[in-house]
């Protein structure tokens, strides 16, 4: 494939790795360091990404922009890109619901650009068969993005569907995966009150290997709560839109706020996390 100039918004853990994959494939990958944290700047440098001083310059100098940011920021990022006059191909790979994705599509279209709806499912792709990217929208544009990842550790699947389809998959998948982890934490908190937490874990292991059998993973959940909470807010909006109850999603989002202070700290003690669920309830 002909080398392309691709802009990345912004190089978080997943974004930096995606940028590195594209750079390794021979493409020039740029990003805007303005307002980014020291950790983001270091990730970008480690991935070999090229800094561009202003967003306007990034939009002017690239043919493709890929947005990988926290879901609550996705619409604002798209607005800024549209206001900068970007008329290329905008790939939104954020965990937003289909309604939000279509709003982003309208912004890009009004600015004269085009959009591909994307979602990433799986961990940061450091090896084969772990991470998939789903694409939806115009088949030609989706195929163009798919071609960028040929032979990489990202497996790309193109939907024969309109913008919003990939986002719907992400919301459907992540709402179950994330909510089940939170429900497992609540179950362990209740069991701990009655001294039967180990019995609960043993029973879950005897029957299967669901989230309930992995209480040690709650520290990872707490470290990511600041991202998972907004994703569940997006999911709740999707469920409401189609007439389904959203109480479980809203409740899980509220509980995750209890753990926001553990951002990026993956070693919080289990007993502390379970106690904080009580504190969150008392504080509500």
Buried (B, 14 or more C-beta within 10 A) or exposed (E): EEEBBBBBBBBBBBBBBBBBBBBEBEBBBBBBBEEBEEEBBEBBEEBEBBBBEEBBBBBBEBBBBBBBBBBBBBBEBBBBBBEBEBBBBBBBBBBBBBBBBBBBBEBBBEBEBBBBBBBBBBEBBEEEEBBBBBBBBBBEBBEBBBEBBEEBBBBBBBBEBBBBBBBBBBBEBBBEEBBBBBBBBBBBBEBBEEEBBEEBBEEBEEEEEEBBBBBEBBBBBBBBBBBBBBBBBBBBBBBBEEEEEBEBBBBBBBBBBBBEEBEEEEEBEBEEBBEBBEEBEEEE
